[in-house]
């Protein structure tokens, strides 16, 4: 049976490491705490800091229907005592204690440099068969936990964001091949996207797609027209044959679905 990732329990516990450590709210969006090995009291201001949080190199995280996706989140961590542990989590929802979706690295922690100000990297492996549902596509928040070498730490619930999108696929076929100059070329194709609910690629209908042309011997595509896929994601249009060149469809994408360029189809005009 498929397990919904969003059932992870976060309430009053350090979800990033899987440790049930009581939290004391330090300020809006953060918690400060002391691990059992430390008796020193710290405030949010004296706890480790995190900055420069970047998910997937600043690009959207695009996940297909079945293939696992490895994602890295990098960030800068500072503390005068040195860094003992750091990690981040991705989550959705309005309440950190009751997220609608939650993704963790597995608790092993980030890979960090040495010193009082270091760069850390947390690695996620996202499995669409287990971790995602279609309604979770969009913007996720990033939470962080950092602990210094004395055991004093701080959890922040919103240090950045990441966009998680469904992968799209786009095809194109131009015919007839070859074609007489001045005759009609029919260009067909289809637009689909990965479904995290069924783990299959499904039609993505009623979306606008550009038809582009690259004349033989040139290096830049020209947009010929914009058409809309039918309700089943099918594409079809016609142009007049002028000279040898490549035709392709281009989908810009939406907030939930990544854009895609079809592999161009070459037409020999005689």
C-alpha beads as a LAMMPS data file, in Angstrom:
LAMMPS data file: protein, C-alpha beads

270 atoms
269 bonds

1 atom types
1 bond types

-500.0 500.0 xlo xhi
-500.0 500.0 ylo yhi
-500.0 500.0 zlo zhi

Masses

1 110.0

Atoms # bond

1 1 1 0.000 0.000 0.000
2 1 1 1.295 3.423 -0.883
3 1 1 2.330 5.581 2.082
4 1 1 1.448 9.268 2.049
5 1 1 4.517 11.273 3.048
6 1 1 2.436 14.036 4.588
7 1 1 1.426 11.895 7.574
8 1 1 4.834 12.464 9.178
9 1 1 4.299 13.634 12.767
10 1 1 6.057 16.907 13.538
11 1 1 4.139 18.258 16.508
12 1 1 6.409 19.434 19.336
13 1 1 9.372 17.407 18.098
14 1 1 12.506 17.866 16.113
15 1 1 11.241 16.413 12.844
16 1 1 14.444 17.052 10.954
17 1 1 16.431 14.503 12.949
18 1 1 13.607 12.281 14.151
19 1 1 14.437 13.121 17.802
20 1 1 11.571 13.863 20.169
21 1 1 13.151 16.940 21.774
22 1 1 10.843 19.470 23.477
23 1 1 10.891 22.936 21.934
24 1 1 10.649 26.389 23.512
25 1 1 9.478 29.054 21.087
26 1 1 12.130 31.731 20.654
27 1 1 10.539 33.977 18.029
28 1 1 8.146 33.842 15.117
29 1 1 9.136 30.986 12.879
30 1 1 11.877 29.585 15.096
31 1 1 12.514 27.401 18.123
32 1 1 15.616 27.242 20.287
33 1 1 16.523 24.227 22.370
34 1 1 19.323 22.485 24.192
35 1 1 20.299 18.886 23.576
36 1 1 20.476 16.739 26.746
37 1 1 24.287 16.840 26.706
38 1 1 24.280 20.635 27.145
39 1 1 23.251 22.412 30.331
40 1 1 23.864 25.933 29.029
41 1 1 20.789 28.016 28.262
42 1 1 20.736 29.826 24.929
43 1 1 18.426 32.308 23.263
44 1 1 17.511 32.449 19.609
45 1 1 19.952 35.324 19.195
46 1 1 22.830 33.246 20.599
47 1 1 22.030 30.084 18.675
48 1 1 23.533 29.047 15.329
49 1 1 22.401 31.003 12.265
50 1 1 21.551 29.856 8.737
51 1 1 21.576 31.878 5.527
52 1 1 21.980 31.640 1.738
53 1 1 19.568 28.703 1.462
54 1 1 19.377 27.459 -2.157
55 1 1 17.436 24.386 -3.286
56 1 1 18.398 22.526 -6.467
57 1 1 20.785 25.250 -7.584
58 1 1 17.952 27.770 -7.641
59 1 1 15.989 25.801 -10.245
60 1 1 12.575 24.189 -9.885
61 1 1 12.620 20.580 -8.691
62 1 1 11.058 18.648 -11.583
63 1 1 9.819 15.147 -10.720
64 1 1 8.493 12.630 -13.226
65 1 1 5.891 9.914 -12.820
66 1 1 8.134 7.135 -11.482
67 1 1 11.844 8.035 -11.401
68 1 1 13.437 9.073 -8.121
69 1 1 14.846 12.604 -7.993
70 1 1 17.977 13.499 -6.033
71 1 1 17.934 17.102 -4.822
72 1 1 20.591 19.065 -2.954
73 1 1 19.945 22.055 -0.711
74 1 1 22.963 24.214 0.134
75 1 1 23.190 26.809 2.892
76 1 1 25.630 28.731 5.070
77 1 1 25.747 28.019 8.794
78 1 1 27.519 30.173 11.394
79 1 1 28.272 29.655 15.085
80 1 1 31.294 30.715 17.215
81 1 1 31.367 27.238 18.818
82 1 1 31.548 25.410 15.488
83 1 1 28.812 23.357 13.851
84 1 1 27.914 19.976 15.318
85 1 1 24.885 19.120 13.186
86 1 1 22.738 20.683 10.465
87 1 1 19.889 19.595 8.224
88 1 1 16.814 20.911 6.419
89 1 1 13.341 19.678 5.504
90 1 1 10.795 20.623 2.850
91 1 1 7.190 21.148 3.897
92 1 1 3.844 22.537 2.774
93 1 1 0.973 24.015 4.723
94 1 1 0.159 26.992 6.896
95 1 1 1.158 25.387 10.191
96 1 1 4.593 23.843 10.828
97 1 1 3.149 21.602 13.535
98 1 1 0.592 20.155 11.119
99 1 1 2.083 20.178 7.596
100 1 1 0.056 18.987 4.626
101 1 1 3.234 17.472 3.145
102 1 1 6.696 16.832 4.542
103 1 1 9.998 15.635 3.052
104 1 1 13.149 14.861 5.044
105 1 1 16.671 13.736 4.171
106 1 1 16.513 10.686 6.417
107 1 1 18.165 12.140 9.515
108 1 1 21.822 11.538 8.655
109 1 1 22.388 15.274 8.577
110 1 1 24.107 17.562 6.125
111 1 1 27.643 17.414 4.824
112 1 1 29.360 20.535 6.159
113 1 1 32.786 22.098 6.088
114 1 1 34.789 22.793 9.238
115 1 1 34.982 26.050 11.129
116 1 1 32.632 28.603 12.618
117 1 1 31.097 29.609 9.258
118 1 1 30.623 26.735 6.849
119 1 1 28.722 25.664 3.751
120 1 1 26.432 22.678 4.266
121 1 1 24.672 20.417 1.767
122 1 1 21.592 18.343 2.561
123 1 1 20.570 15.687 0.042
124 1 1 17.009 14.510 -0.569
125 1 1 15.896 11.531 -2.602
126 1 1 12.308 12.146 -3.690
127 1 1 10.333 9.098 -4.804
128 1 1 7.083 10.063 -6.590
129 1 1 5.679 6.599 -5.896
130 1 1 5.838 7.259 -2.153
131 1 1 6.454 10.925 -1.395
132 1 1 4.206 13.005 -3.648
133 1 1 0.610 13.561 -4.751
134 1 1 -0.520 15.791 -7.595
135 1 1 -2.027 18.436 -5.317
136 1 1 1.391 18.956 -3.703
137 1 1 2.923 20.493 -6.839
138 1 1 3.922 24.112 -6.324
139 1 1 5.901 26.054 -3.737
140 1 1 7.297 24.313 -0.636
141 1 1 8.865 25.960 2.410
142 1 1 12.282 25.019 3.754
143 1 1 12.796 24.454 7.487
144 1 1 16.226 24.152 9.071
145 1 1 17.850 22.800 12.186
146 1 1 21.377 23.658 13.302
147 1 1 23.200 22.562 16.454
148 1 1 26.604 23.820 17.602
149 1 1 29.313 21.613 19.094
150 1 1 28.106 22.416 22.622
151 1 1 24.656 21.019 21.858
152 1 1 22.820 24.342 21.592
153 1 1 20.572 24.490 18.574
154 1 1 17.821 26.323 16.802
155 1 1 15.052 25.230 14.461
156 1 1 13.637 27.693 11.947
157 1 1 10.508 26.803 10.077
158 1 1 10.846 29.061 7.032
159 1 1 14.353 29.891 5.809
160 1 1 13.604 29.636 2.101
161 1 1 11.423 28.011 -0.515
162 1 1 11.562 25.499 -3.358
163 1 1 9.238 24.918 -6.301
164 1 1 8.353 21.265 -6.944
165 1 1 6.823 20.615 -10.380
166 1 1 5.431 17.721 -12.372
167 1 1 7.537 16.776 -15.391
168 1 1 6.025 17.345 -18.824
169 1 1 6.692 15.553 -22.107
170 1 1 6.157 17.058 -25.548
171 1 1 6.359 15.439 -28.993
172 1 1 6.312 16.760 -32.553
173 1 1 5.993 15.223 -36.013
174 1 1 6.084 17.145 -39.297
175 1 1 4.862 15.501 -42.510
176 1 1 5.045 14.699 -45.357
177 1 1 8.776 14.117 -45.649
178 1 1 10.135 15.207 -48.042
179 1 1 7.751 17.935 -49.177
180 1 1 7.466 20.104 -52.279
181 1 1 8.088 23.798 -51.746
182 1 1 4.825 25.683 -51.277
183 1 1 2.888 22.611 -50.210
184 1 1 1.251 22.183 -46.821
185 1 1 3.131 20.672 -43.874
186 1 1 1.007 19.165 -41.111
187 1 1 2.614 19.299 -37.681
188 1 1 1.197 17.101 -34.929
189 1 1 2.266 16.302 -31.394
190 1 1 1.106 15.680 -27.856
191 1 1 1.577 17.198 -24.412
192 1 1 1.570 14.987 -21.314
193 1 1 2.750 15.300 -17.727
194 1 1 3.632 12.942 -14.920
195 1 1 0.886 11.992 -12.498
196 1 1 2.080 11.390 -8.932
197 1 1 -1.326 9.894 -8.140
198 1 1 -1.165 7.102 -10.736
199 1 1 2.583 7.094 -11.540
200 1 1 1.860 7.377 -15.248
201 1 1 2.142 10.144 -17.832
202 1 1 -1.283 11.595 -18.573
203 1 1 -2.606 14.086 -21.118
204 1 1 -2.299 17.779 -20.330
205 1 1 -5.055 19.406 -22.314
206 1 1 -6.026 22.976 -23.176
207 1 1 -2.496 24.341 -22.762
208 1 1 -0.904 26.934 -25.055
209 1 1 2.117 25.733 -27.033
210 1 1 4.366 27.601 -29.475
211 1 1 5.335 26.229 -32.885
212 1 1 8.905 27.214 -33.698
213 1 1 11.005 26.881 -36.868
214 1 1 14.778 26.753 -37.359
215 1 1 15.835 27.338 -40.965
216 1 1 18.709 25.188 -42.148
217 1 1 22.010 27.045 -41.785
218 1 1 20.764 29.361 -39.015
219 1 1 21.091 29.140 -35.238
220 1 1 17.967 30.780 -33.811
221 1 1 14.402 29.457 -33.713
222 1 1 11.532 31.675 -34.862
223 1 1 8.062 31.390 -33.354
224 1 1 5.548 30.867 -36.154
225 1 1 2.341 30.676 -34.133
226 1 1 0.829 29.738 -30.788
227 1 1 -1.798 27.009 -30.678
228 1 1 -3.717 25.290 -27.902
229 1 1 -3.756 21.568 -27.205
230 1 1 -7.152 19.887 -27.290
231 1 1 -8.711 18.401 -24.163
232 1 1 -6.562 15.269 -24.556
233 1 1 -3.301 17.148 -25.037
234 1 1 -3.156 16.581 -28.802
235 1 1 -1.560 19.236 -31.029
236 1 1 -2.145 19.868 -34.720
237 1 1 -1.518 22.758 -37.086
238 1 1 -0.321 23.452 -40.652
239 1 1 2.264 25.687 -42.347
240 1 1 3.488 26.186 -45.906
241 1 1 6.792 24.574 -46.860
242 1 1 9.411 27.236 -47.616
243 1 1 12.874 25.734 -47.092
244 1 1 14.691 22.950 -45.274
245 1 1 14.530 23.261 -41.509
246 1 1 13.485 21.990 -38.103
247 1 1 10.058 22.322 -36.492
248 1 1 9.377 21.974 -32.783
249 1 1 6.704 22.656 -30.191
250 1 1 7.601 24.598 -27.028
251 1 1 5.584 24.514 -23.792
252 1 1 6.392 27.324 -21.344
253 1 1 5.096 25.456 -18.289
254 1 1 2.801 26.428 -15.412
255 1 1 3.203 26.883 -11.677
256 1 1 2.694 23.140 -11.160
257 1 1 4.162 21.694 -14.357
258 1 1 7.617 22.211 -15.865
259 1 1 8.101 23.602 -19.356
260 1 1 9.394 21.442 -22.182
261 1 1 10.855 21.703 -25.697
262 1 1 10.017 18.902 -28.102
263 1 1 12.894 17.246 -29.952
264 1 1 12.739 19.030 -33.310
265 1 1 11.671 17.247 -36.505
266 1 1 13.579 18.062 -39.738
267 1 1 11.772 18.607 -43.019
268 1 1 13.469 18.328 -46.425
269 1 1 11.853 20.799 -48.839
270 1 1 12.364 20.122 -52.555

Bonds

1 1 1 2
2 1 2 3
3 1 3 4
4 1 4 5
5 1 5 6
6 1 6 7
7 1 7 8
8 1 8 9
9 1 9 10
10 1 10 11
11 1 11 12
12 1 12 13
13 1 13 14
14 1 14 15
15 1 15 16
16 1 16 17
17 1 17 18
18 1 18 19
19 1 19 20
20 1 20 21
21 1 21 22
22 1 22 23
23 1 23 24
24 1 24 25
25 1 25 26
26 1 26 27
27 1 27 28
28 1 28 29
29 1 29 30
30 1 30 31
31 1 31 32
32 1 32 33
33 1 33 34
34 1 34 35
35 1 35 36
36 1 36 37
37 1 37 38
38 1 38 39
39 1 39 40
40 1 40 41
41 1 41 42
42 1 42 43
43 1 43 44
44 1 44 45
45 1 45 46
46 1 46 47
47 1 47 48
48 1 48 49
49 1 49 50
50 1 50 51
51 1 51 52
52 1 52 53
53 1 53 54
54 1 54 55
55 1 55 56
56 1 56 57
57 1 57 58
58 1 58 59
59 1 59 60
60 1 60 61
61 1 61 62
62 1 62 63
63 1 63 64
64 1 64 65
65 1 65 66
66 1 66 67
67 1 67 68
68 1 68 69
69 1 69 70
70 1 70 71
71 1 71 72
72 1 72 73
73 1 73 74
74 1 74 75
75 1 75 76
76 1 76 77
77 1 77 78
78 1 78 79
79 1 79 80
80 1 80 81
81 1 81 82
82 1 82 83
83 1 83 84
84 1 84 85
85 1 85 86
86 1 86 87
87 1 87 88
88 1 88 89
89 1 89 90
90 1 90 91
91 1 91 92
92 1 92 93
93 1 93 94
94 1 94 95
95 1 95 96
96 1 96 97
97 1 97 98
98 1 98 99
99 1 99 100
100 1 100 101
101 1 101 102
102 1 102 103
103 1 103 104
104 1 104 105
105 1 105 106
106 1 106 107
107 1 107 108
108 1 108 109
109 1 109 110
110 1 110 111
111 1 111 112
112 1 112 113
113 1 113 114
114 1 114 115
115 1 115 116
116 1 116 117
117 1 117 118
118 1 118 119
119 1 119 120
120 1 120 121
121 1 121 122
122 1 122 123
123 1 123 124
124 1 124 125
125 1 125 126
126 1 126 127
127 1 127 128
128 1 128 129
129 1 129 130
130 1 130 131
131 1 131 132
132 1 132 133
133 1 133 134
134 1 134 135
135 1 135 136
136 1 136 137
137 1 137 138
138 1 138 139
139 1 139 140
140 1 140 141
141 1 141 142
142 1 142 143
143 1 143 144
144 1 144 145
145 1 145 146
146 1 146 147
147 1 147 148
148 1 148 149
149 1 149 150
150 1 150 151
151 1 151 152
152 1 152 153
153 1 153 154
154 1 154 155
155 1 155 156
156 1 156 157
157 1 157 158
158 1 158 159
159 1 159 160
160 1 160 161
161 1 161 162
162 1 162 163
163 1 163 164
164 1 164 165
165 1 165 166
166 1 166 167
167 1 167 168
168 1 168 169
169 1 169 170
170 1 170 171
171 1 171 172
172 1 172 173
173 1 173 174
174 1 174 175
175 1 175 176
176 1 176 177
177 1 177 178
178 1 178 179
179 1 179 180
180 1 180 181
181 1 181 182
182 1 182 183
183 1 183 184
184 1 184 185
185 1 185 186
186 1 186 187
187 1 187 188
188 1 188 189
189 1 189 190
190 1 190 191
191 1 191 192
192 1 192 193
193 1 193 194
194 1 194 195
195 1 195 196
196 1 196 197
197 1 197 198
198 1 198 199
199 1 199 200
200 1 200 201
201 1 201 202
202 1 202 203
203 1 203 204
204 1 204 205
205 1 205 206
206 1 206 207
207 1 207 208
208 1 208 209
209 1 209 210
210 1 210 211
211 1 211 212
212 1 212 213
213 1 213 214
214 1 214 215
215 1 215 216
216 1 216 217
217 1 217 218
218 1 218 219
219 1 219 220
220 1 220 221
221 1 221 222
222 1 222 223
223 1 223 224
224 1 224 225
225 1 225 226
226 1 226 227
227 1 227 228
228 1 228 229
229 1 229 230
230 1 230 231
231 1 231 232
232 1 232 233
233 1 233 234
234 1 234 235
235 1 235 236
236 1 236 237
237 1 237 238
238 1 238 239
239 1 239 240
240 1 240 241
241 1 241 242
242 1 242 243
243 1 243 244
244 1 244 245
245 1 245 246
246 1 246 247
247 1 247 248
248 1 248 249
249 1 249 250
250 1 250 251
251 1 251 252
252 1 252 253
253 1 253 254
254 1 254 255
255 1 255 256
256 1 256 257
257 1 257 258
258 1 258 259
259 1 259 260
260 1 260 261
261 1 261 262
262 1 262 263
263 1 263 264
264 1 264 265
265 1 265 266
266 1 266 267
267 1 267 268
268 1 268 269
269 1 269 270
